[in-house]
């Protein structure tokens, strides 16, 4: 959802601390995974707001820009495939991750939660504070953008 | 069904939410329209590819950071009260 590894690691650390601190507030009324998704999405959105405020205060900070833009251009880290998913070749995985990172955040959030994480649309809507039609509309738009980004590579992905 | 109708109903078609009659019409259109067939195939493929992505592995350095955080927050393990030295 953040589009780069550096921010993702920072947010993972934040989420970890929050979960440790707030685990006793989990009442068991929802699934633990739903609660974890909520904590994580909130942390991502907060991180993004803070980053936006930093950029507003220092609009031309070249190091920040380099960090942000540079990290976005980096290929994603190799990741082990879980046994229940068909293995994508490394190149295909990187192409897809790069395409996801290139989505505008409003579309990326919905796409990652719905299509990558496999959450139902209603749950995605609740997590992001959106109405269901807006969620579906953004998801559709995200898929169209992904299709446009990856269409030239589909044949490469078919290669063994 | 026209190409515009296919585009309009694409999302529901891909998720299986399109009523059977409309779904059948859309299928018939796809059989005659290679352009729409390619579009639909690409759309469905994008959904499948997303589900094939592997979840991120925890980088070792981050794992070490998290473990340090966990140890820092864990209650200190000390000897049971009856074994503590209270003489000093």
gemmi code that builds the backbone of each chain (N, CA, C; Angstrom):
import gemmi

chains = {
    "A": [
        ("UNK", (0.822, -1.214, 0.000), (0.000, 0.000, 0.000), (0.854, 1.261, 0.000)),
        ("UNK", (2.073, 1.135, 0.532), (2.921, 2.319, 0.608), (3.787, 2.483, -0.629)),
        ("UNK", (3.982, 1.428, -1.359), (4.704, 1.539, -2.617), (6.213, 1.492, -2.493)),
        ("UNK", (6.745, 1.415, -1.283), (8.192, 1.235, -1.159), (8.537, 0.539, 0.144)),
        ("UNK", (9.656, -0.158, 0.114), (10.036, -1.021, 1.230), (10.381, -0.251, 2.499)),
        ("UNK", (10.994, 0.921, 2.328), (11.445, 1.668, 3.521), (10.244, 2.076, 4.372)),
        ("UNK", (9.243, 2.679, 3.733), (8.044, 3.077, 4.473), (7.316, 1.856, 5.021)),
        ("UNK", (7.282, 0.793, 4.229), (6.575, -0.415, 4.674), (7.205, -0.972, 5.941)),
        ("UNK", (8.535, -0.936, 6.018), (9.214, -1.459, 7.214), (8.936, -0.573, 8.423)),
        ("UNK", (8.928, 0.738, 8.205), (8.615, 1.651, 9.316), (7.215, 1.397, 9.850)),
        ("UNK", (6.271, 1.247, 8.923), (4.889, 1.039, 9.348), (4.727, -0.329, 10.017)),
        ("UNK", (5.445, -1.333, 9.517), (5.393, -2.651, 10.159), (5.833, -2.543, 11.613)),
        ("UNK", (6.895, -1.778, 11.824), (7.381, -1.568, 13.201), (6.308, -0.866, 14.037)),
        ("UNK", (5.681, 0.178, 13.466), (4.627, 0.903, 14.200), (3.472, -0.025, 14.558)),
        ("UNK", (3.076, -0.831, 13.574), (1.946, -1.743, 13.795), (2.300, -2.761, 14.875)),
        ("UNK", (3.507, -3.250, 14.820), (3.961, -4.234, 15.808), (3.868, -3.650, 17.223)),
        ("UNK", (4.349, -2.425, 17.368), (4.310, -1.768, 18.684), (2.856, -1.569, 19.122)),
        ("UNK", (2.025, -1.111, 18.184), (0.613, -0.878, 18.536), (-0.090, -2.158, 18.942)),
        ("UNK", (0.203, -3.230, 18.204), (-0.448, -4.503, 18.518), (-0.029, -4.976, 19.910)),
        ("UNK", (1.260, -4.833, 20.209), (1.731, -5.244, 21.539), (1.072, -4.408, 22.628)),
        ("UNK", (0.923, -3.103, 22.339), (0.385, -2.187, 23.345), (-1.123, -2.365, 23.521)),
        ("UNK", (-1.794, -2.675, 22.410), (-3.256, -2.627, 22.446), (-3.926, -3.992, 22.371)),
        ("UNK", (-3.129, -5.043, 22.418), (-3.730, -6.371, 22.282), (-4.801, -6.614, 23.347)),
        ("UNK", (-4.599, -6.047, 24.550), (-5.592, -6.289, 25.602), (-6.892, -5.526, 25.355)),
        ("UNK", (-6.889, -4.604, 24.366), (-8.143, -3.901, 24.043), (-8.928, -4.664, 22.973)),
        ("UNK", (-8.332, -5.703, 22.404), (-9.053, -6.514, 21.416), (-10.112, -7.323, 22.145)),
        ("UNK", (-11.379, -7.071, 21.789), (-12.482, -7.656, 22.566), (-12.983, -8.977, 22.000)),
        ("UNK", (-12.446, -9.363, 20.863), (-12.904, -10.631, 20.296), (-14.233, -10.510, 19.578)),
        ("UNK", (-14.715, -9.245, 19.395), (-16.003, -9.071, 18.698), (-15.830, -9.251, 17.192)),
        ("UNK", (-14.630, -8.991, 16.718), (-14.349, -9.240, 15.303), (-13.220, -10.263, 15.246)),
        ("UNK", (-12.952, -10.727, 14.031), (-11.838, -11.663, 13.876), (-10.533, -10.935, 14.177)),
        ("UNK", (-9.569, -11.661, 14.696), (-8.265, -11.038, 14.975), (-7.664, -10.452, 13.697)),
        ("UNK", (-7.847, -11.178, 12.567), (-7.273, -10.675, 11.308), (-7.941, -9.360, 10.895)),
        ("UNK", (-9.251, -9.238, 11.142), (-9.946, -7.987, 10.802), (-9.371, -6.849, 11.636)),
        ("UNK", (-9.175, -7.130, 12.923), (-8.614, -6.123, 13.816), (-7.206, -5.734, 13.373)),
        ("UNK", (-6.402, -6.738, 12.996), (-5.034, -6.460, 12.539), (-5.038, -5.637, 11.251)),
        ("UNK", (-5.970, -5.976, 10.344), (-6.072, -5.191, 9.118), (-6.411, -3.741, 9.437)),
        ("UNK", (-7.326, -3.571, 10.411), (-7.729, -2.199, 10.747), (-6.550, -1.427, 11.326)),
        ("UNK", (-5.829, -2.041, 12.250), (-4.662, -1.377, 12.853), (-3.649, -1.030, 11.760)),
        ("UNK", (-3.449, -1.970, 10.826), (-2.441, -1.767, 9.778), (-2.858, -0.666, 8.810)),
        ("UNK", (-4.115, -0.716, 8.373), (-4.572, 0.305, 7.419), (-4.523, 1.681, 8.070)),
        ("UNK", (-4.934, 1.766, 9.336), (-4.860, 3.057, 10.025), (-3.421, 3.556, 10.099)),
        ("UNK", (-2.500, 2.642, 10.381), (-1.087, 3.034, 10.468), (-0.564, 3.511, 9.115)),
        ("UNK", (-0.989, 2.839, 8.046), (-0.563, 3.243, 6.693), (-1.091, 4.643, 6.374)),
        ("UNK", (-2.368, 4.862, 6.656), (-2.971, 6.157, 6.321), (-2.327, 7.274, 7.145)),
        ("UNK", (-2.053, 6.976, 8.426), (-1.409, 7.979, 9.281), (-0.005, 8.287, 8.770)),
        ("UNK", (0.724, 7.246, 8.410), (2.085, 7.415, 7.897), (2.075, 8.289, 6.641)),
        ("UNK", (1.096, 8.025, 5.799), (1.007, 8.782, 4.538), (0.666, 10.258, 4.800)),
        ("UNK", (-0.224, 10.484, 5.783), (-0.575, 11.879, 6.108), (0.644, 12.606, 6.657)),
        ("UNK", (1.395, 11.919, 7.530), (2.599, 12.551, 8.096), (3.608, 12.868, 6.995)),
        ("UNK", (3.773, 11.918, 6.064), (4.730, 12.127, 4.968), (4.291, 13.314, 4.109)),
        ("UNK", (2.979, 13.435, 3.898), (2.462, 14.554, 3.087), (2.732, 15.877, 3.787)),
        ("UNK", (2.541, 15.883, 5.122), (2.792, 17.124, 5.880), (4.273, 17.487, 5.831)),
        ("UNK", (5.128, 16.458, 5.928), (6.578, 16.717, 5.846), (6.925, 17.334, 4.496)),
        ("UNK", (6.309, 16.797, 3.445), (6.595, 17.307, 2.101), (6.121, 18.748, 1.951)),
        ("UNK", (4.966, 19.054, 2.618), (4.459, 20.432, 2.542), (5.408, 21.398, 3.217)),
        ("UNK", (5.967, 20.947, 4.355), (6.893, 21.826, 5.082), (8.200, 21.989, 4.319)),
        ("UNK", (8.639, 20.941, 3.645), (9.904, 20.990, 2.919), (9.663, 20.574, 1.475)),
        ("UNK", (9.012, 21.444, 0.716), (8.614, 21.017, -0.620), (9.766, 20.642, -1.535)),
        ("UNK", (10.924, 21.234, -1.294), (12.004, 20.949, -2.249), (13.091, 20.056, -1.702)),
        ("UNK", (12.838, 19.471, -0.504), (13.916, 18.701, 0.123), (14.399, 17.596, -0.804)),
        ("UNK", (15.592, 17.750, -1.367), (16.020, 16.794, -2.392), (16.255, 15.396, -1.847)),
        ("UNK", (16.705, 15.301, -0.583), (16.998, 13.975, -0.055), (15.713, 13.173, 0.120)),
        ("UNK", (14.657, 13.861, 0.647), (13.369, 13.183, 0.812), (12.855, 12.697, -0.526)),
        ("UNK", (13.010, 13.575, -1.522), (12.478, 13.232, -2.846), (13.230, 12.023, -3.414)),
        ("UNK", (14.556, 12.083, -3.204), (15.386, 10.981, -3.704), (14.983, 9.667, -3.017)),
        ("UNK", (14.799, 9.769, -1.683), (14.404, 8.566, -0.936), (13.098, 8.010, -1.471)),
        ("UNK", (12.139, 8.917, -1.637), (10.812, 8.470, -2.024), (10.784, 7.945, -3.460)),
        ("UNK", (11.299, 8.785, -4.357), (11.212, 8.397, -5.760), (12.175, 7.270, -6.088)),
        ("UNK", (13.341, 7.327, -5.418), (14.346, 6.298, -5.663), (13.846, 4.938, -5.208)),
        ("UNK", (13.231, 4.933, -4.019), (12.761, 3.657, -3.480), (11.658, 3.076, -4.337)),
        ("UNK", (10.832, 3.964, -4.895), (9.727, 3.470, -5.711), (10.215, 2.757, -6.962)),
        ("UNK", (11.368, 3.215, -7.434), (11.868, 2.622, -8.663), (12.596, 1.298, -8.452)),
        ("UNK", (12.834, 0.972, -7.176), (13.595, -0.244, -6.914), (12.734, -1.479, -7.128)),
        ("UNK", (13.325, -2.532, -7.628), (12.543, -3.768, -7.741), (12.205, -4.291, -6.349)),
        ("UNK", (11.078, -4.953, -6.262), (10.656, -5.475, -4.979), (11.589, -6.590, -4.520)),
        ("UNK", (11.674, -6.756, -3.225), (12.536, -7.787, -2.654), (11.987, -9.181, -2.992)),
        ("UNK", (12.861, -10.114, -3.311), (12.368, -11.472, -3.563), (11.600, -11.993, -2.353)),
        ("UNK", (10.494, -12.655, -2.615), (9.680, -13.114, -1.501), (9.364, -14.591, -1.687)),
        ("UNK", (9.378, -15.332, -0.604), (9.072, -16.755, -0.741), (7.599, -16.963, -1.027)),
        ("UNK", (7.289, -17.907, -1.892), (5.885, -18.174, -2.219), (5.307, -19.145, -1.201)),
        ("UNK", (4.102, -18.855, -0.698), (3.480, -19.818, 0.205), (3.050, -21.040, -0.586)),
        ("UNK", (2.955, -22.176, 0.074), (2.705, -23.414, -0.676), (1.346, -23.446, -1.366)),
        ("UNK", (0.355, -22.648, -0.868), (-0.978, -22.748, -1.440), (-1.167, -21.843, -2.653)),
        ("UNK", (-0.155, -21.150, -3.061), (-0.316, -20.282, -4.227), (0.615, -20.733, -5.342)),
        ("UNK", (0.084, -20.651, -6.532), (0.907, -21.007, -7.686), (2.066, -20.026, -7.776)),
        ("UNK", (3.237, -20.557, -7.968), (4.420, -19.699, -7.969), (4.475, -18.826, -9.216)),
        ("UNK", (4.673, -17.538, -8.994), (4.926, -16.643, -10.114), (6.426, -16.546, -10.279)),
        ("UNK", (6.887, -16.510, -11.506), (8.326, -16.349, -11.677), (8.713, -14.969, -11.157)),
        ("UNK", (9.957, -14.894, -10.720), (10.445, -13.676, -10.084), (10.194, -12.427, -10.929)),
        ("UNK", (10.455, -12.545, -12.231), (10.294, -11.374, -13.097), (8.845, -10.919, -13.120)),
        ("UNK", (7.930, -11.878, -13.191), (6.505, -11.525, -13.222), (6.104, -10.869, -11.912)),
        ("UNK", (6.598, -11.421, -10.826), (6.297, -10.859, -9.503), (6.761, -9.403, -9.430)),
        ("UNK", (7.957, -9.155, -9.930), (8.493, -7.790, -9.875), (7.717, -6.844, -10.766)),
        ("UNK", (7.341, -7.334, -11.940), (6.548, -6.496, -12.855), (5.231, -6.088, -12.202)),
        ("UNK", (4.579, -7.056, -11.583), (3.278, -6.774, -10.972), (3.443, -5.808, -9.796)),
        ("UNK", (4.460, -6.054, -8.987), (4.662, -5.182, -7.825), (5.001, -3.761, -8.254)),
        ("UNK", (5.756, -3.655, -9.334), (6.094, -2.319, -9.834), (4.832, -1.615, -10.343)),
        ("UNK", (3.974, -2.392, -11.008), (2.728, -1.812, -11.509), (1.830, -1.364, -10.352)),
        ("UNK", (1.792, -2.170, -9.295), (0.982, -1.793, -8.120), (1.554, -0.523, -7.494)),
        ("UNK", (2.882, -0.466, -7.366), (3.513, 0.720, -6.774), (3.232, 1.963, -7.613)),
        ("UNK", (3.011, 1.768, -8.905), (2.750, 2.899, -9.791), (1.308, 3.379, -9.777)),
        ("UNK", (0.429, 2.631, -9.106), (-0.977, 3.069, -9.045), (-1.101, 4.287, -8.134)),
        ("UNK", (-1.988, 5.216, -8.466), (-2.264, 6.306, -7.511), (-2.766, 5.693, -6.191)),
        ("UNK", (-2.371, 6.267, -5.042), (-2.710, 5.649, -3.744), (-4.189, 5.326, -3.567)),
        ("UNK", (-5.086, 6.162, -4.048), (-6.523, 5.882, -3.826), (-6.943, 4.578, -4.502)),
        ("UNK", (-6.318, 4.257, -5.609), (-6.630, 3.000, -6.288), (-5.807, 1.851, -5.705)),
        ("UNK", (-4.564, 2.165, -5.344), (-3.671, 1.117, -4.827), (-4.231, 0.507, -3.540)),
        ("UNK", (-4.728, 1.370, -2.648), (-5.245, 0.871, -1.363), (-6.334, -0.179, -1.587)),
        ("UNK", (-7.281, 0.176, -2.433), (-8.414, -0.726, -2.677), (-7.922, -2.002, -3.369)),
        ("UNK", (-7.064, -1.832, -4.340), (-6.570, -2.978, -5.111), (-5.821, -3.966, -4.212)),
        ("UNK", (-4.932, -3.438, -3.386), (-4.131, -4.321, -2.517), (-5.037, -5.063, -1.539)),
        ("UNK", (-5.956, -4.336, -0.919), (-6.810, -4.984, 0.085), (-7.771, -5.988, -0.560)),
        ("UNK", (-8.329, -5.618, -1.713), (-9.343, -6.482, -2.328), (-8.717, -7.621, -3.128)),
        ("UNK", (-7.828, -7.281, -4.038), (-7.340, -8.311, -4.964), (-6.101, -9.039, -4.455)),
        ("UNK", (-5.187, -8.321, -3.815), (-3.977, -8.999, -3.325), (-4.270, -9.715, -2.007)),
        ("UNK", (-4.913, -8.996, -1.074), (-5.211, -9.608, 0.227), (-6.482, -10.454, 0.200)),
        ("UNK", (-7.311, -10.223, -0.803), (-8.516, -11.046, -0.950), (-9.645, -10.706, 0.013)),
        ("UNK", (-9.674, -9.465, 0.522), (-10.766, -9.090, 1.429), (-12.035, -8.803, 0.632)),
        ("UNK", (-13.198, -9.100, 1.204), (-14.451, -8.768, 0.511), (-14.593, -7.247, 0.366)),
        ("UNK", (-15.285, -6.831, -0.686), (-15.425, -5.393, -0.955), (-15.993, -4.633, 0.248)),
        ("UNK", (-16.961, -5.248, 0.939), (-17.585, -4.558, 2.073), (-16.559, -4.295, 3.177)),
        ("UNK", (-15.660, -5.252, 3.364), (-14.632, -5.088, 4.402), (-13.625, -4.005, 3.996)),
        ("UNK", (-13.286, -3.996, 2.715), (-12.365, -2.961, 2.207), (-12.997, -1.587, 2.411)),
        ("UNK", (-14.282, -1.483, 2.093), (-14.998, -0.205, 2.242), (-14.955, 0.245, 3.698)),
        ("UNK", (-15.209, -0.687, 4.608), (-15.226, -0.330, 6.036), (-13.831, 0.103, 6.495)),
        ("UNK", (-12.808, -0.615, 6.051), (-11.435, -0.293, 6.473), (-11.009, 1.092, 5.999)),
        ("UNK", (-11.427, 1.439, 4.789), (-10.964, 2.704, 4.202), (-11.969, 3.838, 4.413)),
        ("UNK", (-13.086, 3.536, 5.070), (-14.090, 4.572, 5.308), (-14.764, 5.030, 4.029)),
        ("UNK", (-14.957, 4.085, 3.108), (-15.588, 4.421, 1.821), (-16.956, 3.769, 1.745)),
        ("UNK", (-17.795, 4.273, 0.842), (-19.060, 3.595, 0.565), (-18.772, 2.452, -0.410)),
        ("UNK", (-19.643, 1.459, -0.383), (-19.402, 0.274, -1.213), (-19.320, 0.608, -2.716)),
        ("UNK", (-20.231, 1.440, -3.253), (-20.120, 1.743, -4.696), (-18.793, 2.426, -5.050)),
        ("UNK", (-18.315, 3.299, -4.150), (-17.033, 3.979, -4.411), (-15.892, 2.971, -4.381)),
        ("UNK", (-15.983, 2.019, -3.470), (-14.943, 0.991, -3.370), (-14.901, 0.160, -4.651)),
        ("UNK", (-16.087, -0.262, -5.105), (-16.138, -1.073, -6.327), (-15.635, -0.285, -7.531)),
        ("UNK", (-16.011, 0.985, -7.561), (-15.600, 1.824, -8.684), (-14.072, 1.996, -8.703)),
        ("UNK", (-13.498, 2.229, -7.519), (-12.031, 2.380, -7.450), (-11.320, 1.073, -7.795)),
        ("UNK", (-11.899, -0.029, -7.344), (-11.285, -1.330, -7.641), (-11.290, -1.590, -9.145)),
        ("UNK", (-12.402, -1.266, -9.780), (-12.507, -1.460, -11.221), (-11.470, -0.603, -11.952)),
        ("UNK", (-11.378, 0.641, -11.520), (-10.418, 1.556, -12.141), (-8.978, 1.053, -11.935)),
        ("UNK", (-8.714, 0.567, -10.729), (-7.371, 0.041, -10.426), (-7.043, -1.136, -11.334)),
        ("UNK", (-8.017, -2.020, -11.530), (-7.771, -3.188, -12.389), (-7.524, -2.757, -13.831)),
        ("UNK", (-8.260, -1.750, -14.276), (-8.047, -1.272, -15.651), (-6.643, -0.689, -15.798)),
        ("UNK", (-6.209, 0.055, -14.771), (-4.857, 0.629, -14.811), (-3.806, -0.482, -14.783)),
        ("UNK", (-4.056, -1.492, -13.966), (-3.118, -2.625, -13.896), (-3.076, -3.361, -15.236)),
        ("UNK", (-4.242, -3.540, -15.821), (-4.290, -4.250, -17.112), (-3.507, -3.467, -18.168)),
        ("UNK", (-3.687, -2.154, -18.149), (-2.971, -1.332, -19.133), (-1.459, -1.399, -18.897)),
        ("UNK", (-1.071, -1.411, -17.616), (0.365, -1.427, -17.301), (1.003, -2.771, -17.651)),
        ("UNK", (0.238, -3.844, -17.487), (0.833, -5.175, -17.648), (0.561, -5.830, -18.997)),
        ("UNK", (-0.391, -5.290, -19.739), (-0.745, -5.921, -21.022), (0.473, -6.189, -21.904)),
        ("UNK", (1.418, -5.225, -21.994), (2.578, -5.498, -22.856), (3.427, -6.664, -22.359)),
        ("UNK", (3.271, -7.030, -21.094), (4.131, -8.080, -20.523), (3.442, -9.431, -20.412)),
        ("UNK", (2.162, -9.487, -20.775), (1.421, -10.736, -20.576), (2.107, -11.928, -21.256)),
        ("UNK", (2.624, -11.712, -22.445), (3.249, -12.840, -23.161), (4.505, -13.309, -22.437)),
        ("UNK", (5.284, -12.313, -21.892), (6.487, -12.678, -21.139), (6.105, -13.530, -19.934)),
        ("UNK", (4.984, -13.161, -19.309), (4.574, -13.896, -18.105), (4.154, -15.311, -18.426)),
        ("UNK", (3.699, -15.509, -19.664), (3.274, -16.853, -20.070), (4.475, -17.792, -20.281)),
        ("UNK", (5.636, -17.139, -20.512), (6.831, -17.948, -20.764), (7.196, -18.722, -19.501)),
        ("UNK", (7.655, -19.970, -19.629), (7.987, -20.775, -18.443), (9.194, -20.209, -17.708)),
    ],
    "B": [
        ("UNK", (-25.788, -7.280, -27.191), (-24.891, -6.533, -26.299), (-23.786, -5.863, -27.115)),
        ("UNK", (-23.498, -4.597, -26.775), (-22.473, -3.853, -27.510), (-21.151, -3.882, -26.743)),
        ("UNK", (-20.097, -3.369, -27.388), (-18.790, -3.292, -26.720), (-18.896, -2.409, -25.466)),
        ("UNK", (-19.691, -1.336, -25.574), (-19.861, -0.442, -24.414), (-20.539, -1.186, -23.264)),
        ("UNK", (-21.497, -2.040, -23.596), (-22.170, -2.834, -22.552), (-21.183, -3.780, -21.871)),
        ("UNK", (-20.282, -4.338, -22.669), (-19.281, -5.247, -22.101), (-18.424, -4.486, -21.092)),
        ("UNK", (-17.965, -3.303, -21.507), (-17.126, -2.501, -20.612), (-17.884, -2.154, -19.335)),
        ("UNK", (-19.174, -1.838, -19.480), (-19.988, -1.438, -18.325), (-20.190, -2.608, -17.356)),
        ("UNK", (-20.296, -3.788, -17.893), (-20.609, -4.958, -17.049), (-19.397, -5.813, -16.706)),
        ("UNK", (-18.239, -5.323, -17.099), (-17.022, -6.130, -16.947), (-16.770, -6.581, -15.510)),
        ("UNK", (-16.899, -5.641, -14.581), (-16.579, -5.966, -13.182), (-17.513, -7.049, -12.631)),
        ("UNK", (-18.805, -6.873, -12.866), (-19.770, -7.856, -12.363), (-19.590, -9.202, -13.063)),
        ("UNK", (-19.248, -9.154, -14.342), (-19.016, -10.392, -15.091), (-17.832, -11.144, -14.492)),
        ("UNK", (-16.750, -10.413, -14.235), (-15.532, -11.051, -13.714), (-15.749, -11.628, -12.322)),
        ("UNK", (-16.596, -10.963, -11.532), (-16.802, -11.455, -10.160), (-17.954, -12.458, -10.089)),
        ("UNK", (-18.572, -12.725, -11.231), (-19.663, -13.699, -11.250), (-20.974, -13.132, -10.742)),
        ("UNK", (-21.057, -11.799, -10.628), (-22.267, -11.168, -10.091), (-23.269, -10.776, -11.173)),
        ("UNK", (-22.912, -11.004, -12.424), (-23.832, -10.629, -13.512), (-24.921, -11.701, -13.630)),
        ("UNK", (-26.184, -11.298, -13.736), (-27.251, -12.293, -13.899), (-26.973, -13.207, -15.095)),
        ("UNK", (-27.431, -14.445, -14.972), (-27.095, -15.482, -15.963), (-27.433, -15.061, -17.391)),
        ("UNK", (-28.599, -14.426, -17.574), (-29.018, -14.055, -18.929), (-28.030, -13.065, -19.549)),
        ("UNK", (-27.666, -12.032, -18.749), (-26.716, -11.016, -19.248), (-25.334, -11.638, -19.459)),
        ("UNK", (-24.979, -12.523, -18.556), (-23.685, -13.179, -18.682), (-23.613, -13.978, -19.985)),
        ("UNK", (-24.717, -14.625, -20.325), (-24.778, -15.379, -21.569), (-24.654, -14.484, -22.787)),
        ("UNK", (-25.334, -13.324, -22.720), (-25.238, -12.357, -23.836), (-23.804, -11.873, -23.989)),
        ("UNK", (-23.174, -11.627, -22.837), (-21.797, -11.128, -22.882), (-20.874, -12.184, -23.491)),
        ("UNK", (-21.076, -13.427, -23.084), (-20.283, -14.532, -23.655), (-20.452, -14.592, -25.172)),
        ("UNK", (-21.705, -14.430, -25.623), (-21.967, -14.478, -27.066), (-21.230, -13.354, -27.784)),
        ("UNK", (-21.232, -12.166, -27.154), (-20.526, -11.034, -27.756), (-19.023, -11.335, -27.847)),
        ("UNK", (-18.489, -11.916, -26.775), (-17.041, -12.197, -26.754), (-16.642, -13.169, -27.863)),
        ("UNK", (-17.547, -14.089, -28.171), (-17.246, -15.070, -29.215), (-17.102, -14.403, -30.579)),
        ("UNK", (-17.724, -13.230, -30.729), (-17.708, -12.543, -32.029), (-16.787, -11.325, -32.057)),
        ("UNK", (-16.313, -10.901, -30.875), (-15.546, -9.648, -30.812), (-14.179, -9.896, -30.168)),
        ("UNK", (-13.143, -10.074, -30.993), (-11.809, -10.373, -30.447), (-11.289, -9.263, -29.537)),
        ("UNK", (-11.643, -8.023, -29.846), (-11.145, -6.902, -29.035), (-11.689, -6.984, -27.603)),
        ("UNK", (-12.994, -7.192, -27.482), (-13.595, -7.330, -26.147), (-13.073, -8.587, -25.458)),
        ("UNK", (-12.898, -9.655, -26.244), (-12.408, -10.910, -25.653), (-11.031, -10.686, -25.022)),
        ("UNK", (-10.174, -9.931, -25.721), (-8.844, -9.638, -25.181), (-8.948, -8.805, -23.916)),
        ("UNK", (-9.841, -7.796, -23.955), (-10.007, -6.928, -22.786), (-10.474, -7.716, -21.563)),
        ("UNK", (-11.457, -8.566, -21.776), (-12.015, -9.333, -20.653), (-10.971, -10.311, -20.119)),
        ("UNK", (-10.274, -10.956, -21.059), (-9.245, -11.917, -20.646), (-8.171, -11.215, -19.790)),
        ("UNK", (-7.760, -10.029, -20.249), (-6.741, -9.268, -19.502), (-7.240, -8.867, -18.124)),
        ("UNK", (-8.498, -8.478, -18.041), (-9.087, -8.047, -16.768), (-9.130, -9.207, -15.770)),
        ("UNK", (-9.596, -10.341, -16.250), (-9.686, -11.522, -15.385), (-8.285, -11.956, -14.962)),
        ("UNK", (-7.364, -11.823, -15.880), (-5.991, -12.240, -15.600), (-5.371, -11.387, -14.496)),
        ("UNK", (-5.676, -10.090, -14.529), (-5.146, -9.179, -13.511), (-5.614, -9.607, -12.122)),
        ("UNK", (-6.863, -10.016, -12.041), (-7.407, -10.439, -10.740), (-6.679, -11.700, -10.268)),
        ("UNK", (-6.485, -12.634, -11.201), (-5.816, -13.895, -10.818), (-4.359, -13.665, -10.424)),
        ("UNK", (-3.688, -12.792, -11.187), (-2.268, -12.540, -10.898), (-2.093, -11.950, -9.502)),
        ("UNK", (-3.004, -11.056, -9.133), (-2.891, -10.425, -7.809), (-2.935, -11.478, -6.713)),
        ("UNK", (-3.761, -12.499, -6.899), (-3.895, -13.543, -5.882), (-2.683, -14.480, -5.878)),
        ("UNK", (-1.880, -14.415, -6.934), (-0.701, -15.286, -6.998), (0.546, -14.627, -6.412)),
        ("UNK", (0.436, -13.352, -6.044), (1.600, -12.687, -5.471), (1.933, -13.310, -4.128)),
        ("UNK", (3.215, -13.480, -3.896), (3.619, -14.016, -2.604), (3.604, -12.900, -1.574)),
        ("UNK", (3.215, -13.200, -0.352), (3.276, -12.155, 0.669), (4.718, -11.794, 0.971)),
        ("UNK", (4.950, -10.577, 1.408), (6.342, -10.163, 1.630), (6.998, -10.932, 2.755)),
        ("UNK", (8.241, -11.292, 2.517), (9.020, -11.909, 3.595), (9.491, -10.793, 4.521)),
        ("UNK", (9.624, -11.119, 5.781), (10.121, -10.122, 6.722), (11.629, -10.007, 6.541)),
        ("UNK", (12.125, -8.831, 6.164), (13.576, -8.702, 6.004), (14.272, -8.979, 7.341)),
        ("UNK", (15.419, -9.666, 7.329), (16.094, -10.021, 8.592), (16.339, -8.814, 9.497)),
        ("UNK", (16.727, -7.677, 8.905), (17.026, -6.504, 9.742), (15.763, -6.025, 10.460)),
        ("UNK", (14.631, -6.075, 9.744), (13.376, -5.653, 10.364), (12.984, -6.636, 11.467)),
        ("UNK", (13.174, -7.919, 11.195), (12.853, -8.926, 12.208), (13.660, -8.659, 13.478)),
        ("UNK", (14.946, -8.317, 13.311), (15.779, -8.021, 14.493), (15.238, -6.807, 15.240)),
        ("UNK", (14.802, -5.770, 14.461), (14.234, -4.565, 15.095), (12.996, -4.931, 15.909)),
        ("UNK", (12.137, -5.772, 15.314), (10.890, -6.141, 15.984), (11.183, -6.942, 17.252)),
        ("UNK", (12.167, -7.836, 17.161), (12.503, -8.638, 18.342), (13.068, -7.755, 19.455)),
        ("UNK", (13.888, -6.771, 19.055), (14.426, -5.837, 20.069), (13.282, -5.092, 20.733)),
        ("UNK", (12.297, -4.658, 19.897), (11.142, -3.941, 20.436), (10.372, -4.833, 21.402)),
        ("UNK", (10.162, -6.081, 21.006), (9.392, -7.003, 21.834), (10.101, -7.229, 23.167)),
        ("UNK", (11.422, -7.405, 23.100), (12.170, -7.664, 24.340), (12.139, -6.436, 25.240)),
        ("UNK", (12.183, -5.267, 24.612), (12.163, -4.020, 25.387), (10.851, -3.817, 26.120)),
        ("UNK", (9.773, -4.369, 25.568), (8.447, -4.155, 26.164), (8.008, -5.292, 27.068)),
        ("UNK", (8.692, -6.433, 26.957), (8.255, -7.588, 27.747), (8.543, -7.342, 29.220)),
        ("UNK", (7.664, -7.833, 30.111), (7.951, -7.690, 31.539), (9.232, -8.437, 31.878)),
        ("UNK", (10.044, -7.813, 32.710), (11.336, -8.433, 33.041), (11.126, -9.726, 33.806)),
        ("UNK", (11.816, -10.739, 33.343), (11.718, -12.018, 34.053), (12.688, -12.005, 35.217)),
        ("UNK", (12.191, -12.125, 36.394), (13.068, -12.143, 37.570), (12.766, -13.378, 38.403)),
        ("UNK", (13.529, -13.563, 39.421), (13.252, -14.724, 40.272), (11.940, -14.522, 41.013)),
        ("UNK", (11.244, -15.592, 41.343), (10.016, -15.454, 42.118), (10.273, -14.690, 43.409)),
        ("UNK", (9.238, -14.030, 43.944), (9.385, -13.122, 45.072), (10.099, -13.776, 46.257)),
        ("UNK", (9.762, -15.066, 46.478), (10.335, -15.688, 47.672), (11.832, -15.918, 47.554)),
        ("UNK", (12.365, -15.825, 46.318), (13.806, -16.039, 46.151), (14.580, -14.735, 46.017)),
        ("UNK", (13.836, -13.611, 46.033), (14.565, -12.353, 45.841), (15.361, -12.016, 47.096)),
        ("UNK", (16.531, -11.431, 46.822), (17.372, -11.023, 47.941), (16.912, -9.655, 48.418)),
        ("UNK", (16.358, -9.574, 49.610), (15.856, -8.289, 50.118), (16.768, -7.736, 51.204)),
        ("UNK", (17.944, -8.362, 51.366), (18.810, -7.937, 52.466), (19.508, -6.609, 52.190)),
        ("UNK", (19.700, -6.279, 50.897), (20.456, -5.070, 50.606), (19.536, -3.935, 50.426)),
    ],
}
model = gemmi.Model(1)
for chain_id, residues in chains.items():
    chain = gemmi.Chain(chain_id)
    for i, (resn, *xyz) in enumerate(residues, 1):
        res = gemmi.Residue()
        res.name, res.seqid = resn, gemmi.SeqId(i, " ")
        for name, pos in zip(("N", "CA", "C"), xyz):
            atom = gemmi.Atom()
            atom.name, atom.element = name, gemmi.Element(name[0])
            atom.pos, atom.b_iso = gemmi.Position(*pos), 0.0
            res.add_atom(atom)
        chain.add_residue(res)
    model.add_chain(chain)
structure = gemmi.Structure()
structure.add_model(model)
structure.setup_entities()
